[in-house]
Amino acid sequence: MTVRRHGIASKFNPIRSIRPSGGMLPFRARLPRPPIVGRRVPHKVYGRIGNLEVRLARSKGELKRAQRLRYHVFYEEMSAIADPLVMMSRRDEDAFDAICDHLLVVDLGAEEKGRRPWRRRARVVGTYRILRQDVAELHDGFYTQGEYNIAPMLDALGPDTRFMELGRSCVLKSYRNRRTLELLWQGIWNYAREHRVDAMLGCASFEGTDPRRHAEALSYLHHHALAPEQWRARAHDDIYVGMNMLPESEINTRAVIRSLPPLIKGYLRVGSYVGDGAVIDHQFGTTDVFVILPIEAINERYFAHFGAPDEYEQTVPSFTPQLN
């Protein structure tokens, strides 16, 4: 979903120097570390295709590399407006980064440019930000709640329905192909199965802040992809933009489907719905729509390639993308 947008690194190392009897050299007692951004986490690989690998970011350094990729795509390629701090750091970051997991696609056969040989690292070419509901509830909720009122949906579905939010999706231009996108989906799907997620939510975007440019596409989504009532979130009243701009009879369905942003098209193909109303995101220069994907709505033909919801394995082998 293109939902998008610090890190809180606490330095809590109480260190004790101990000199036992017998003249042994002092050593530092290591205390357990809490799970914070910046800590290296276990190697978690969700899929591979050739030199490309999809996995979770394992350190603060890897998070920064994802943020630099987001800056390049959102601010340099697209129309996001950078404040002085963002321009100076050349990273897209916000407070949510510290509590999210960050899915990365890395090219193991390509090294970052401009780095000395002993500091070269595999290139980060794609990323997605993931926020689980149990983590969101310990902090300030989901990022999506800034644009859409999702509380009625969460209440209606009850505490037994586990959600996760997808956001800040981007891929380096030279890697924007079916292989990279399907590898990202492989990572998302295996993460969702690992954590027993029941539904994914977030925002996806049309480029530009004039919704009239997308009147036919927005109307198509309203008529053909509106979420069932219990899964439907509505844009907040003060930023609500109606999507029902054209009657269904005036929509050229084939032309609209061809013109949809790849991310939105991909979500619809898998089985996603959209919410009620669009929202203009002036900072990022986009027109956003709410996207919800109940696991139960996913087209079963995808399970043949990515695995059924209850078949997650800790070690995920490489796979060959075959989706049409």
Wavefront OBJ file of the C-alpha trace (Angstrom):
o trace
v 0.000 0.000 0.000
v 1.998 3.474 -0.391
v 1.285 4.476 2.794
v 4.832 6.398 3.755
v 6.783 8.556 6.362
v 13.772 9.431 14.664
v 14.813 6.843 15.529
v 14.875 6.651 19.313
v 18.168 5.178 20.314
v 18.680 5.069 24.033
v 22.193 4.896 25.398
v 21.673 3.124 28.643
v 24.910 1.135 28.919
v 25.659 0.987 32.625
v 29.168 -0.476 32.559
v 31.040 -1.920 35.479
v 34.746 -2.649 35.548
v 35.511 -5.641 37.677
v 38.985 -6.753 38.749
v 38.759 -10.186 40.359
v 41.414 -11.419 42.730
v 44.437 -12.891 41.009
v 45.310 -9.794 38.969
v 43.079 -10.566 35.949
v 42.396 -7.723 33.538
v 39.118 -5.818 33.994
v 36.171 -6.713 31.818
v 32.796 -5.131 31.107
v 29.657 -6.849 32.274
v 27.075 -6.819 29.485
v 23.483 -6.221 30.469
v 20.487 -7.416 28.412
v 19.323 -4.966 25.771
v 15.682 -4.082 25.166
v 14.302 -4.356 21.606
v 14.970 -0.839 20.305
v 15.804 0.596 16.922
v 19.531 0.448 16.496
v 19.947 -2.996 17.982
v 21.067 -5.729 15.580
v 18.329 -8.346 15.419
v 18.584 -11.988 14.303
v 19.030 -12.607 10.588
v 15.485 -12.886 9.203
v 15.295 -13.682 5.502
v 11.840 -14.052 3.955
v 12.775 -14.853 0.356
v 15.425 -14.761 -2.363
v 15.515 -14.448 -6.143
v 18.988 -14.550 -7.624
v 21.055 -11.775 -6.022
v 17.981 -10.181 -4.451
v 17.047 -10.944 -0.854
v 14.088 -9.708 1.181
v 14.572 -9.448 4.936
v 14.043 -7.247 7.961
v 16.413 -4.379 8.707
v 18.769 -5.548 11.441
v 20.418 -2.338 12.658
v 20.078 1.417 12.904
v 22.465 1.693 9.955
v 20.190 -0.385 7.764
v 17.211 1.730 8.806
v 19.123 4.842 7.696
v 19.777 3.249 4.318
v 16.056 2.608 3.910
v 15.345 6.220 4.884
v 17.830 7.445 2.278
v 16.092 5.367 -0.364
v 12.737 6.817 0.695
v 14.181 10.339 0.474
v 15.509 9.681 -3.024
v 12.157 8.360 -4.269
v 9.722 10.646 -2.426
v 11.674 13.927 -2.426
v 13.983 13.745 -5.435
v 11.883 11.733 -7.887
v 8.420 12.668 -6.712
v 6.896 15.843 -5.277
v 7.376 15.594 -1.504
v 8.335 18.885 0.149
v 11.378 18.653 2.439
v 11.828 20.813 5.515
v 15.361 22.065 6.340
v 16.095 19.112 8.638
v 15.100 16.572 5.991
v 17.106 18.414 3.345
v 20.172 18.375 5.567
v 19.919 14.697 6.556
v 18.713 13.549 3.112
v 16.616 10.929 4.860
v 12.847 10.504 5.061
v 12.144 9.787 8.715
v 9.489 10.282 11.357
v 8.627 9.128 14.871
v 6.933 5.950 13.604
v 10.217 4.571 12.250
v 11.374 3.803 15.785
v 8.515 1.397 16.511
v 8.121 -0.238 13.078
v 9.777 -3.196 11.437
v 11.416 -2.309 8.136
v 11.334 -4.783 5.282
v 14.268 -4.434 2.872
v 15.074 -5.779 -0.544
v 18.856 -5.826 -0.923
v 20.926 -6.616 -3.982
v 23.721 -8.838 -2.701
v 25.548 -8.493 -5.992
v 25.608 -4.677 -6.043
v 27.512 -2.455 -3.634
v 26.690 1.076 -2.566
v 28.486 3.657 -4.649
v 30.987 6.115 -3.220
v 32.109 3.954 -0.317
v 35.652 2.808 0.403
v 36.302 -0.890 -0.231
v 36.381 -1.910 3.415
v 33.011 -0.199 4.074
v 31.061 -1.485 1.096
v 27.631 -2.948 1.755
v 24.917 -4.622 -0.256
v 22.609 -2.101 -1.875
v 19.128 -1.459 -0.451
v 16.834 -1.261 -3.483
v 13.357 -1.570 -1.961
v 11.622 -1.092 1.371
v 8.285 -1.332 3.177
v 7.458 -0.165 6.694
v 5.367 -2.496 8.867
v 3.540 -1.663 12.093
v 1.647 -4.382 13.961
v -1.464 -3.505 15.936
v -0.096 -4.743 19.267
v 2.886 -2.386 18.873
v 0.749 0.520 17.648
v -1.529 0.256 20.675
v 1.451 0.680 23.007
v 2.284 3.996 21.352
v 0.178 6.484 19.375
v -1.748 4.152 17.089
v -1.355 3.684 13.349
v 0.042 6.325 11.009
v -3.077 5.895 8.850
v -5.232 7.283 11.668
v -3.965 10.754 10.787
v -6.010 10.568 7.577
v -8.761 8.005 8.214
v -11.072 7.180 11.085
v -10.309 3.482 11.517
v -11.588 3.184 15.109
v -15.141 2.084 14.120
v -13.663 -0.658 11.916
v -11.368 -1.902 14.682
v -14.264 -1.887 17.176
v -16.637 -3.659 14.798
v -14.186 -6.481 14.053
v -13.196 -6.901 17.682
v -9.956 -7.663 19.514
v -9.528 -11.089 17.916
v -8.822 -9.554 14.493
v -5.111 -8.769 14.244
v -4.105 -5.898 11.951
v -0.810 -4.695 10.571
v -0.131 -1.461 8.724
v 1.944 -1.170 5.564
v 3.554 2.093 4.564
v 6.456 3.986 3.004
v 6.655 1.595 0.083
v 9.298 2.438 -2.498
v 11.676 0.763 -4.937
v 14.736 2.189 -6.671
v 13.800 3.099 -10.230
v 16.153 0.647 -11.952
v 14.657 -2.198 -9.875
v 10.987 -1.421 -10.503
v 10.057 -4.658 -12.109
v 7.879 -7.659 -11.445
v 10.680 -9.604 -9.758
v 11.368 -6.957 -7.090
v 7.703 -6.241 -6.419
v 6.850 -9.914 -6.011
v 9.821 -10.373 -3.705
v 8.496 -7.523 -1.540
v 5.117 -9.231 -1.473
v 6.824 -12.488 -0.499
v 8.340 -10.688 2.491
v 5.084 -9.027 3.500
v 3.116 -12.254 3.216
v 5.587 -14.337 5.216
v 5.774 -11.622 7.893
v 1.962 -11.581 8.088
v 1.803 -15.380 8.448
v 4.594 -15.401 11.023
v 2.656 -12.957 13.214
v -0.769 -14.496 12.513
v -2.132 -11.279 11.010
v -5.767 -11.224 9.883
v -5.772 -8.031 7.831
v -3.403 -5.448 6.368
v -4.200 -1.765 6.092
v -2.599 1.442 4.907
v -2.776 4.142 2.276
v -1.880 4.041 -1.397
v -1.346 7.112 -3.516
v -1.997 8.795 -6.808
v 0.622 11.360 -7.769
v -0.460 14.982 -7.495
v -2.755 16.988 -5.240
v -5.580 17.673 -7.697
v -8.073 14.804 -7.340
v -9.866 15.918 -10.498
v -6.898 14.556 -12.479
v -7.872 11.118 -11.163
v -11.649 11.532 -11.278
v -12.213 8.453 -13.441
v -9.861 6.226 -11.407
v -11.242 7.381 -8.054
v -14.792 6.853 -9.306
v -13.855 3.360 -10.521
v -12.500 2.498 -7.063
v -15.685 3.843 -5.443
v -17.967 1.792 -7.701
v -15.947 -1.426 -7.941
v -13.647 -1.707 -4.918
v -15.417 -0.065 -1.977
v -14.875 -2.133 1.151
v -17.769 -3.965 2.815
v -19.166 -1.841 5.597
v -17.409 -3.601 8.491
v -14.030 -3.198 6.702
v -14.631 0.375 5.566
v -12.782 3.368 7.032
v -13.820 6.925 6.216
v -11.533 9.897 5.709
v -11.747 12.478 8.499
v -14.437 15.051 7.735
v -12.107 18.060 7.556
v -9.926 16.437 4.849
v -12.516 14.243 3.115
v -12.551 14.284 -0.703
v -15.443 12.442 -2.332
v -14.402 9.706 -4.773
v -17.761 9.306 -6.520
v -17.043 11.952 -9.153
v -18.436 10.181 -12.216
v -21.350 7.794 -12.741
v -20.359 4.207 -13.408
v -21.669 4.397 -16.967
v -19.073 7.051 -17.888
v -16.053 5.021 -16.766
v -13.830 3.302 -19.305
v -12.934 0.322 -17.138
v -10.118 -1.056 -19.275
v -8.426 2.314 -19.639
v -8.715 3.005 -15.923
v -7.186 -0.330 -14.931
v -4.257 0.270 -17.276
v -3.676 3.745 -15.798
v -3.846 2.812 -12.110
v -0.597 3.199 -10.133
v 1.126 -0.217 -10.008
v 0.806 -0.453 -6.232
v -2.946 0.153 -6.247
v -3.401 -2.198 -9.185
v -1.421 -4.868 -7.357
v -3.480 -4.499 -4.185
v -6.732 -4.836 -6.122
v -5.448 -7.914 -7.940
v -4.676 -9.639 -4.647
v -8.107 -8.851 -3.185
v -7.916 -5.463 -1.449
v -10.718 -2.946 -0.964
v -10.644 0.842 -0.570
v -12.186 3.095 2.043
v -14.642 5.977 1.815
v -13.084 9.175 0.521
v -9.662 10.295 -0.635
v -7.227 12.590 1.197
v -4.791 15.174 -0.192
v -1.315 14.832 1.302
v 0.294 18.193 0.589
v 3.662 17.285 2.109
v 4.124 14.304 -0.179
v 2.256 15.760 -3.137
v -0.197 12.877 -3.424
v -3.874 11.951 -3.357
v -4.269 9.059 -0.915
v -6.847 6.300 -0.648
v -7.345 3.892 2.240
v -6.605 0.262 1.398
v -7.689 -2.748 3.463
v -6.762 -6.356 2.706
v -8.484 -9.014 4.827
v -6.519 -12.250 4.612
v -9.790 -14.055 3.947
v -10.244 -11.972 0.782
v -6.911 -12.909 -0.830
v -7.339 -14.768 -4.082
v -6.508 -18.419 -3.393
v -4.403 -18.795 -6.551
v -1.699 -16.751 -4.830
v -1.363 -19.362 -2.095
v 0.064 -21.834 -4.607
v 3.117 -19.576 -4.939
v 3.374 -17.852 -1.574
v 1.883 -20.453 0.784
v -1.407 -20.681 2.645
v -1.967 -18.516 5.735
v -1.343 -21.389 8.173
v 1.753 -22.791 6.445
v 4.500 -20.392 7.519
v 8.015 -21.806 7.905
v 10.876 -20.007 9.640
v 13.283 -20.718 6.785
v 11.936 -19.425 3.488
v 13.619 -20.766 0.329
v 14.033 -18.912 -2.925
v 11.069 -18.988 -5.256
v 10.243 -18.365 -8.878
v 7.656 -15.603 -9.486
v 4.863 -16.902 -11.707
v 1.924 -14.609 -10.983
v -0.043 -13.238 -13.906
l 1 2 3 4 5
l 6 7 8 9 10 11 12 13 14 15 16 17 18 19 20 21 22 23 24 25 26 27 28 29 30 31 32 33 34 35 36 37 38 39 40 41 42 43 44 45 46 47 48 49 50 51 52 53 54 55 56 57 58 59 60 61 62 63 64 65 66 67 68 69 70 71 72 73 74 75 76 77 78 79 80 81 82 83 84 85 86 87 88 89 90 91 92 93 94 95 96 97 98 99 100 101 102 103 104 105 106 107 108 109 110 111 112 113 114 115 116 117 118 119 120 121 122 123 124 125 126 127 128 129 130 131 132 133 134 135 136 137 138 139 140 141 142 143 144 145 146 147 148 149 150 151 152 153 154 155 156 157 158 159 160 161 162 163 164 165 166 167 168 169 170 171 172 173 174 175 176 177 178 179 180 181 182 183 184 185 186 187 188 189 190 191 192 193 194 195 196 197 198 199 200 201 202 203 204 205 206 207 208 209 210 211 212 213 214 215 216 217 218 219 220 221 222 223 224 225 226 227 228 229 230 231 232 233 234 235 236 237 238 239 240 241 242 243 244 245 246 247 248 249 250 251 252 253 254 255 256 257 258 259 260 261 262 263 264 265 266 267 268 269 270 271 272 273 274 275 276 277 278 279 280 281 282 283 284 285 286 287 288 289 290 291 292 293 294 295 296 297 298 299 300 301 302 303 304 305 306 307 308 309 310 311 312 313 314 315 316 317 318 319 320 321 322 323 324
